[in-house]
């Protein structure tokens, strides 16, 4: 295994997010739209983490066809994460008409991003730049809900999204605990895992508040 710390933390993220997705799908009921979207969000993250773990652990060299395909698939999975984030943000804070427009725009952005990954560059920075506005949009949705209902779990969800941004900054700056055994990418994954847990624990409240608003 070429980068065990990065691969293992990636695999741990994949397991965490698969569990979250499974739990959300089991709890779906008459107000299950937002749970379904969050379940899909965690599933795309799990797929991206699994593929990323395989890339970092076993296919680190970018000179082989297998490594290029695996890394491109990882970036495309992150593109799906961005797409679903736009959809969730639209569901949380927009009217029906604006919801449709935002979702359509998100699909166009995903197509352009995918073309960029396949035809132009496979850098992780491209995935970060693509995901950042989607997460910011989701953050605005959380803030809108919190302004109407000052619930602690929603505030924790906001903190979770902000933690993702902070983790990305640390990752881009290359800040880790150990240059070999716990690099900046491993720290990034651990902080992401904590952030996802915080967001997961806010979903029930978000769903209930949206149900109160529409029902």
Backbone as a ProteinNet text record, in pm:
[ID]
protein_1_A
[PRIMARY]
XXXXXXXXXXXXXXXXXXXXXXXXXXXXXXXXXXXXXXXXXXXXXXXXXXXXXXXXXXXXXXXXXXXXXXXXXXXXXXXXXXXXXXXXXXXXXXXXXXXXXXXXXXXXXXXXXXXXXXXXXXXXXXXXXXXXXXXXXXXXXXXXXXXXXXXXXXXXXXXXXXXXXXXXXXXXXXXXXXXXXXXXXXXXXXXXXXXXXXXXXXXXXXXXXXXXXXX
[TERTIARY]
85.7	0	89.3	74.1	166.9	145.1	20.1	-10	-112.8	-66.3	-161.5	-248.1	-192.2	-272.3	-386.9	-358.2	-461	-564.2	-517.2	-607.8	-699.1	-642.4	-721.9	-826.7	-788.2	-886.1	-991.7	-953.9	-1051.8	-1151.7	-1101.6	-1189.9	-1281.4	-1227.6	-1310	-1421.8	-1390.4	-1492.6	-1600.2	-1557.9	-1653.2	-1749.9	-1696.1	-1781.1	-1877	-1825.2	-1908.8	-2025.3	-1995.3	-2099.2	-2197.3	-2150.4	-2243.3	-2340.4	-2291.6	-2379.3	-2481.9	-2437.9	-2531.2	-2637.3	-2594.9	-2688.7	-2790.3	-2744.2	-2832.1	-2933.3	-2886.7	-2976.3	-3083.1	-3045.6	-3141.5	-3245.3	-3203.4	-3297.6	-3395.4	-3348.9	-3437	-3542.1	-3509.5	-3600.4	-3696.4	-3686.9	-3771	-3918.9	-3997.3	-4141.4	-4211.4	-4325.6	-4398.9	-4325.3	-4227.6	-4149.2	-4006.3	-3991.5	-3859.9	-3779.4	-3827.8	-3754.3	-3615.5	-3606	-3476.2	-3386	-3443.9	-3363.1	-3306.7	-3391	-3346.6	-3229.2	-3238.3	-3129	-3001.3	-3015.8	-2898.1	-2839.2	-2926.2	-2877	-2795.1	-2843.8	-2769.9	-2639.4	-2642.9	-2521.1	-2414.4	-2451.5	-2354.4	-2306.8	-2395.2	-2354.2	-2249.8	-2268.9	-2168.9	-2035.5	-2042.6	-1918.9	-1849.8	-1929.6	-1874.1	-1805.1	-1868.4	-1808.5	-1678.4	-1681.5	-1560	-1448.2	-1482.1	-1381.8	-1324.8	-1411.9	-1365.1	-1270.1	-1309.8	-1224.2	-1095.2	-1105.7	-986.3	-891.9	-947.4	-864.5	-790.5	-858.7	-793.6	-682.5	-710.3	-609.8	-486.5	-507.7	-394.4	-322.4	-396.6	-336.1	-267.9	-321.1	-272.3	-240.8	-287.1	-267.2	-214.2	-113.3	-67	-3.5	64.6	129.9	25.9	39.9	-53.7	-15.2	85.5	137	64.2	-21.5	-91.3	-235.3	-291.3	-429.1	-524.2	-496.4	-583.6	-587.7	-471.9	-468	-539.7	-524.4	-592.5	-743.6	-788.5	-932.4	-988.2	-917.6	-965.4	-971.9	-869.8	-867.7	-975.1	-994.2	-1100.4	-1236.6	-1256.8	-1383.1	-1401.8	-1291.8	-1298.3	-1346.1	-1288.6	-1326	-1470	-1514.4	-1652.8	-1750.2	-1712.1	-1796.4	-1808.6	-1699.9	-1704.8	-1791.5	-1793.9	-1884.2	-2029.9	-2060.8	-2197.2	-2230.4	-2131.7	-2152.4	-2191.4	-2122.8	-2156.1	-2296.5	-2332.2	-2465.1	-2575.7	-2558	-2659.4	-2665.7	-2551.2	-2549.3	-2632.3	-2620.5	-2704.6	-2852.1	-2887	-3027.4	-3079.4	-2998	-3040.9	-3058.9	-2961.9	-2972.7	-3096.9	-3130.7	-3250.9	-3376.8	-3380.2	-3496.1	-3515.2	-3406.2	-3412.9	-3463.1	-3419.5	-3437.9	-3513	-3557.9	-3613.6	-3758.3	-3828.1	-3962.6	-3952.9	-4066.5	-4067.8	-4004.7	-4039.7	-3988	-3836.3	-3786.5	-3642.7	-3570.3	-3637.8	-3580.1	-3545.4	-3643	-3622.6	-3509.2	-3504	-3398.5	-3260.9	-3252.6	-3124.5	-3077.8	-3169.9	-3133.8	-3089.9	-3156.4	-3117.2	-2977.8	-2953.4	-2820.5	-2712.7	-2746.4	-2650	-2615.5	-2713.4	-2687.8	-2594.3	-2615.6	-2527.4	-2384.6	-2371.3	-2238.9	-2171.4	-2249.2	-2191.6	-2141.8	-2217.4	-2174.9	-2044.9	-2038.2	-1916.6	-1798	-1823.3	-1717.4	-1668.6	-1760.5	-1724.2	-1640.2	-1677.2	-1598.1	-1458.3	-1451.3	-1321.5	-1234.2	-1294.7	-1219.7	-1171.7	-1259.6	-1226.9	-1131	-1149.8	-1078.1	-965.3	-967.2	-873.1	-773.5	-821.3	-731.6	-796.6	-714.3	-762.9	-703.8	-688.5	-634.6	-745.1	-705.4	-801.6	-851.7	-769	-810.5	-935.7	-950	-1069.9	-1193.6	-1182.9	-1294.9	-1328.7	-1225.9	-1247.9	-1319.5	-1274.1	-1336.2	-1479.9	-1507.3	-1642.8	-1734.4	-1680.1	-1761.5	-1785.9	-1692.1	-1700.3	-1829.7	-1870.4	-1995.7	-2118.5	-2117.9	-2231.8	-2243.8	-2131	-2133.4	-2171.6	-2125.9	-2162.8	-2313.7	-2369.7	-2513.2	-2589.1	-2537.3	-2598.1	-2587.8	-2475.4	-2457.2	-2561.5	-2586.8	-2688.1	-2825.4	-2853.3	-2979.5	-2992	-2884.7	-2884.2	-2904	-2836.5	-2849.6	-2992.7	-3056.2	-3195.3	-3287.3	-3264.2	-3344.9	-3318.1	-3191.7	-3158	-3217.8	-3224.6	-3283	-3431.6	-3498	-3640.2	-3660.5	-3569.5	-3580.4	-3441	-3416.1	-3283	-3260.3	-3245.1	-3227.6	-3078.6	-3037.5	-2896.7	-2843.1	-2922.3	-2874.9	-2849	-2930.2	-2906.4	-2777.3	-2754.1	-2629.9	-2509.3	-2522.6	-2414.3	-2392	-2501	-2487.5	-2412.8	-2442.6	-2370.6	-2221.7	-2193.5	-2053.6	-1986.6	-2062.5	-2008.2	-1968.8	-2054.1	-2021.9	-1899.7	-1894.6	-1778.4	-1651	-1664.3	-1548.6	-1496.6	-1586.3	-1542.3	-1457.8	-1502.4	-1423.7	-1287.6	-1287.2	-1161.1	-1067.3	-1123.5	-1042.3	-982.7	-1059.9	-1009.9	-894.3	-905.5	-796.8	-669.7	-683.5	-567.4	-506.4	-592.5	-544	-467.2	-521.9	-454.9	-324.2	-315.4	-192	-90.9	-134.2	-43.4	-11.9	-106	-83.6	-126.4	-31.8	-59.6	1.5	-10.3	46.1	186	205	334.8	355.1	475	496.8	482.8	487.6	476.5	355.3	338.9	239.3	101.2	94.2	-36.9	-27.3	-35.6	-15	-138	-125.4	-234.7	-361.4	-346.4	-465	-538.5	-462.5	-524.4	-597	-535.3	-600.7	-729.6	-722.8	-839.6	-954	-922.7	-1025.8	-1085.3	-1001.1	-1050.8	-1144.6	-1106.3	-1192.5	-1322.5	-1313.2	-1433.7	-1526.7	-1470.9	-1552.4	-1629.3	-1563.1	-1629.8	-1738	-1707.3	-1804.6	-1927.6	-1907.9	-2021	-2109.9	-2047.1	-2124.4	-2210.8	-2155.6	-2229.9	-2347.1	-2322.6	-2429.1	-2536.7	-2493.9	-2589.1	-2686	-2635	-2719.5	-2811.9	-2796.5	-2886.8	-3001.1	-2994	-3086.8	-3231	-3250.4	-3386.4	-3454	-3380.4	-3437.8	-3466.3	-3373.9	-3395.3	-3520.8	-3534.8	-3651.3	-3780.2	-3779.3	-3899.5	-3938.2	-3839.5	-3868.3	-3926.5	-3875.8	-3929.5	-4071.8	-4096.4	-4231.5	-4327.7	-4283.1	-4369.6	-4401.1	-4302.6	-4321.2	-4418.6	-4411.4	-4494.5	-4623.7	-4625.1	-4743.4	-4822.3
-119.3	0	124.3	208.8	320.1	433.5	469.9	575.4	520.9	439.8	371	464.4	576.1	667	727.6	765.4	825.4	721.5	603.7	498.3	451.5	427.6	376.9	478.3	605.7	707.8	726	707.7	710.9	596.4	475.8	360.8	379	438.4	465.4	563.8	666.3	760.4	690	599.3	526.5	445.1	377.4	298	387.8	497.4	591.1	640.4	683.9	742.6	638.4	516.6	409.3	379.6	380.4	359.1	471.1	594.7	707.8	695.6	659.1	644.5	535.3	424	311.4	348.8	416.7	458.5	553.4	647.6	743.5	675.6	580.7	510.1	426.1	370.5	291	377.8	505.9	594	669.8	649.1	726	700.2	805.7	796	894.6	944.8	1041.3	1173.2	1204.4	1327.8	1292.2	1190.1	1134.3	1199.5	1307.5	1366.3	1411.7	1487.1	1539.6	1428.8	1328.7	1214.7	1139.2	1124.4	1052.8	1124.4	1256.9	1333.2	1324.9	1333.7	1321.6	1180.4	1080.1	943.3	931.7	994.3	993.8	1070.8	1181.6	1259.1	1174.6	1108.6	1026	908.1	856.2	745.8	791.4	910	959.1	985.8	1036.1	1057.6	924.1	823	690.5	633.3	648	598	671.3	804.3	882.2	844.5	823.8	785.8	647.3	554.5	419	421	489.7	498.8	573.5	680.4	754.1	668.8	587.1	498.1	396.9	342.9	248.2	317.6	440.4	516.2	544.2	597.1	632.6	509.6	401.7	283.9	190.6	181.1	76.5	124.5	244.8	291.8	434.9	459.6	596.4	654	572	621.1	660.4	780.7	827.4	784.4	696.9	659.2	540.5	474.4	357.8	393.6	316.9	339.5	316.7	213.2	181.7	296.2	354.1	462.6	586.4	615.2	732	714.2	594.4	566.6	575.5	515.6	514.8	656.7	737.5	873.6	959.3	940.5	1014.1	977.5	848.5	803.9	865.6	879.5	944.5	1088.7	1160.5	1300.4	1313.3	1220.9	1224.4	1197.7	1108.1	1083.4	1209.9	1284	1411.1	1512.8	1503.5	1588.5	1557.5	1430.4	1392.1	1444	1443.5	1500.7	1647.7	1719.9	1861	1875.4	1792.8	1798.3	1777.3	1676.4	1647.9	1759.5	1819.2	1931.1	2047.9	2077.9	2182.1	2147.7	2021.9	1978.8	1993.9	1954.9	1967.2	2113.9	2197.4	2339.3	2401.5	2358	2409.7	2366.2	2241.5	2191.5	2267	2302	2363.3	2507.1	2584	2728.4	2793.1	2717.8	2782.4	2742.5	2829	2797.9	2697.3	2641.2	2535.8	2579.9	2700	2747.2	2764.6	2829.2	2848.9	2717.6	2625.5	2493.4	2425.1	2426	2361	2426.5	2559.7	2630.9	2598.5	2595.2	2566.3	2424.6	2330.5	2191.4	2173.4	2242.2	2234.7	2293.6	2407.7	2468.6	2378.3	2308.5	2217.1	2101.9	2054.9	1946.7	1994.3	2116.1	2173.1	2184.9	2233.9	2245.8	2109.7	2007.1	1872.5	1821.4	1848.3	1805.5	1875.3	2006.8	2082	2033.3	2009	1958	1821.2	1734.6	1600.7	1608.5	1698.4	1717.7	1768.1	1855.4	1904.9	1793.4	1704.5	1591.9	1496.6	1465.3	1366.5	1422.8	1550.1	1604.7	1701.9	1761.4	1870.3	1835.1	1817.4	1795.2	1705.2	1629	1541.8	1583.6	1713	1760.1	1765.6	1740.6	1744.5	1886.6	1985.1	2124.3	2155	2091.1	2111.3	2063.9	1950	1897.9	1990.8	2045	2138.3	2264.1	2318.2	2439.5	2413.9	2293.4	2259.3	2239.1	2182.6	2150.5	2271.8	2365.1	2478.5	2559.6	2602.6	2680.3	2599.8	2469.9	2385.7	2377.2	2360.3	2356.3	2491.7	2598.9	2733	2754.4	2706.8	2714.8	2633.3	2515.9	2433.3	2502.6	2567.5	2642.4	2752.7	2826.2	2931.4	2872.9	2752.3	2687.3	2655.3	2604	2573.5	2701.1	2807.4	2933.3	2985	2970	3013.9	2937	2806.7	2726.8	2769.1	2792.9	2830.4	2965.6	3056.1	3187.3	3176.7	3076.3	3056	2970.7	2875.2	2784.3	2769.7	2838.7	2837.7	2707.4	2601.4	2467.7	2434	2374.3	2344.2	2245.7	2147.1	2048	2112.1	2211.7	2284.2	2364.5	2425.5	2500.1	2407.2	2287.3	2189.2	2149.9	2138.9	2112	2223.3	2347.3	2462.5	2451.5	2418.5	2402.4	2289.8	2184.1	2073.9	2116.8	2197.1	2245.9	2337.5	2424.8	2512.6	2431.9	2321.1	2235.2	2173.9	2142.7	2091.2	2195.2	2321.4	2428.5	2441.7	2437.3	2448.3	2332.6	2211.7	2094.4	2108.1	2164.2	2183.6	2282.5	2389	2487	2422.8	2345.3	2277.6	2179.5	2111.9	2015.5	2084.4	2196	2269.3	2331.7	2366.2	2421.5	2312.7	2186.5	2075.7	2057.4	2092.2	2083.2	1945.5	1869.7	1737.2	1721.1	1600.7	1571.8	1512.3	1425.4	1362.6	1353.2	1381.4	1382.8	1247.6	1138.4	1004.1	930.2	928.3	842	905.8	1037.6	1104	1237.7	1229.6	1345.5	1436.7	1545.1	1642.5	1580.8	1482.3	1417.6	1332.7	1267	1188.4	1279	1391.8	1488.8	1539.7	1567.3	1611.7	1511.6	1384.4	1281.4	1270.6	1280	1270.6	1386.8	1506.2	1622.6	1610.5	1558.4	1534	1436.7	1331.7	1233	1295.5	1382.5	1452.9	1545.8	1615.8	1707.6	1633.7	1519.2	1441.7	1391.9	1354.7	1311.5	1426.3	1546.4	1663.8	1693.7	1684.2	1708.8	1600.9	1476.5	1365.9	1386.9	1434.6	1453.1	1574.4	1652.8	1766.6	1735.4	1622.1	1594.9	1578.5	1510.5	1489.4	1623.3	1715.1	1846.8	1924.9	1922.5	1990.8	1938.1	1807	1744.9	1783.3	1780.5	1815.6	1961.8	2050	2192.3	2217.7	2148.4	2163.4	2107.9	1999.8	1940.7	2037	2101	2199.4	2316.8	2353.6	2469.9	2440.6	2317.6	2283.5	2215.7	2150.2	2074	2139.4
0	0	0	-102	-120.5	-21.6	7.4	104.4	204.2	299.3	388.2	470.2	519.3	601.2	521.4	397	311.7	270	230.9	186	299.4	417.1	529.2	573	580.7	619.2	510.3	384.7	276.1	291.1	318.2	334.9	456.8	563.4	681.6	648	568	523.2	442.3	355	271.7	358.2	458.7	547.8	624.5	679.7	754.8	669.4	549.2	463.8	412.8	389.9	351.5	464.8	588	703.2	713.2	697.8	702	593.2	473	362.1	391.7	444.2	475.3	584.2	687.3	796.5	744	661.4	607.7	519.5	440.2	353.7	434.9	544.2	631.1	699.1	723.1	796	705.3	574.4	484.2	510.1	507.3	526.3	436.9	477.8	395.2	375.9	459.4	441	402.2	318.1	288.7	179.5	116	3.8	42.7	150.1	188.9	240.9	310	354.2	235.2	132	12	-53.6	-59.7	-120.3	-36.1	95.6	180.8	173.5	162	145.6	17	-89	-215.3	-201.7	-128	-105.5	-37.3	71.3	142.8	58.2	-26.4	-113	-213.9	-273.8	-369.1	-299.3	-176.3	-100.4	-73.5	-37.6	-10.1	-133.3	-248.3	-371.9	-401.7	-388.7	-411.9	-316.2	-188.7	-89.1	-118.1	-156.7	-188.9	-308.3	-413.9	-532.3	-500.7	-418.8	-379.7	-298	-208.9	-128.4	-213.8	-314.2	-405.7	-483.3	-529	-604.7	-520.1	-398.3	-312.7	-258.1	-237.6	-176.8	-273.9	-395.8	-486	-627.4	-663.5	-801.4	-800.7	-719	-699.7	-825.5	-901.1	-1022.3	-1126.1	-1180.7	-1282.7	-1422.3	-1435	-1566.3	-1626.7	-1551.5	-1603.6	-1638.6	-1730.2	-1771.4	-1654.2	-1574.2	-1461.2	-1360	-1330.4	-1231.7	-1283.5	-1412.3	-1469.1	-1469	-1503.4	-1503.5	-1362.3	-1265.8	-1127.6	-1071.4	-1099.7	-1046.8	-1114.5	-1243.6	-1312.9	-1255.7	-1226.3	-1165.9	-1028.1	-952.4	-821.3	-834.2	-929.2	-950	-998.9	-1081.4	-1129	-1014.9	-923.2	-805.8	-721.2	-708.6	-635.4	-709.2	-840.5	-917.4	-887.5	-868.4	-829.9	-690.6	-601.3	-467.7	-478	-564.5	-586.2	-641.9	-738.9	-800.3	-696.8	-612.1	-510.9	-407.1	-375.7	-280.6	-332.8	-461.5	-521.8	-506.6	-529.3	-518.9	-376.2	-278.6	-139.1	-102	-140	-111	-171.4	-292.9	-358.1	-284.1	-239.1	-165.8	-34.3	29.2	161.3	155.8	54.9	64.6	-51.1	-150.3	-268.7	-295.1	-370.7	-417.5	-532	-569	-669.4	-801.4	-848.2	-976.5	-972.5	-867.2	-855.2	-831.2	-765.6	-742.2	-874.4	-965.7	-1095.6	-1172.8	-1171	-1242.4	-1184.8	-1052.3	-986.8	-1016.4	-1010	-1038.2	-1182.4	-1274.3	-1415.2	-1435.6	-1371.7	-1379.5	-1321.7	-1212.7	-1150.2	-1243.3	-1317.8	-1413.4	-1523.9	-1571.1	-1673.1	-1619	-1495.8	-1433.9	-1421.5	-1386.8	-1373.8	-1508.6	-1614.1	-1747.7	-1787.5	-1763.8	-1795.8	-1713.2	-1585	-1497.6	-1545.9	-1581.6	-1628.4	-1755.6	-1845.7	-1967.4	-1932.8	-1832.6	-1788.6	-1734	-1655.6	-1597.6	-1706.3	-1800.1	-1902.9	-2007.8	-2043	-2159	-2126	-2006.4	-1979.4	-1869.1	-1746.7	-1633.4	-1529.4	-1460.1	-1352.6	-1217.4	-1196.2	-1069.3	-963.3	-838.8	-729.3	-706.1	-742.5	-726.7	-808.2	-923.7	-1005	-929.4	-861.8	-783.6	-668.2	-604.4	-492.6	-540.6	-653.4	-707.8	-751	-797.7	-839.3	-719.2	-612.8	-495.7	-406	-403.4	-310.3	-324.5	-445.6	-454.1	-416	-443	-405.5	-253.9	-185.6	-38.8	19.4	-44.3	1.5	-12.8	-122.4	-144.5	-39	-7.9	97.1	232.7	257.9	382.8	395.7	287.3	289.9	322.4	269.8	300.8	448.4	506.9	649.9	732.7	691.4	764.7	757.1	641.1	625.6	719.8	732.7	824.9	968.2	1001.7	1139.1	1176.7	1081.5	1110.3	1143.5	1087	1116.4	1241.3	1260.8	1375.9	1436.5	1543.7	1606.3	1681.4	1603.3	1659.6	1666.6	1777	1797.4	1693.7	1654.9	1557.6	1421.7	1383.9	1259.1	1269.2	1385.4	1407.7	1399	1451.7	1441.3	1295.4	1218.3	1075.4	1003.7	1040.6	984.1	1017.1	1142.2	1183.3	1104.6	1075.3	996.4	855.6	791.3	657.2	662	763.1	777.4	802.9	875.1	900.2	770.1	677.3	547.2	475.7	479.5	418.4	486.3	619.6	693.3	660.1	650.8	616.8	477.1	384.5	247.9	245.3	325.1	332.3	386.7	493.8	552.2	452.5	378.3	279.5	167	119.5	12.6	60	188.8	245.1	278.9	271.5	299.6	445.9	533.6	677.6	728.4	779.6	834.3	971.6	1025.5	1157.6	1144.7	1044.6	1020.6	869.8	819.9	674.7	606.7	685.6	627.6	681.5	813.2	875.9	889.5	883.5	891.4	818.8	686.9	601.9	599.6	524	513.9	456.4	367	311	414.7	501.6	608	706.8	743	831.5	767.3	640.3	564.5	575.9	562.3	569.8	710.1	812	949.8	981.1	940.7	963.7	883.3	763.5	685	756.2	811.1	881.6	997	1071.3	1180.5	1125.7	1018.3	958.3	907.9	845.2	793.7	907.4	1018.8	1136	1187.5	1190	1235.6	1141.6	1012	914.9	924.2	937.8	948.5	1064.8	1175.2	1293.1	1283.5	1177.8	1157.2	1061.9	993.2	883.5	931.9	1043.4	1093.7	1122.9	1183.9	1215	1087.7	992.5	864.9	797.5	795	731.8	802.8	935	1010.6	991.7	987.8	967.9	829.7	729.5	594.7	587.4	659.1	664.3	731.6	839.8	908.6	816.2	735.3	647.4	533.9	478	363.1	401.9	519.7	558.8	665.7
[MASK]
+++++++++++++++++++++++++++++++++++++++++++++++++++++++++++++++++++++++++++++++++++++++++++++++++++++++++++++++++++++++++++++++++++++++++++++++++++++++++++++++++++++++++++++++++++++++++++++++++++++++++++++++++++++++

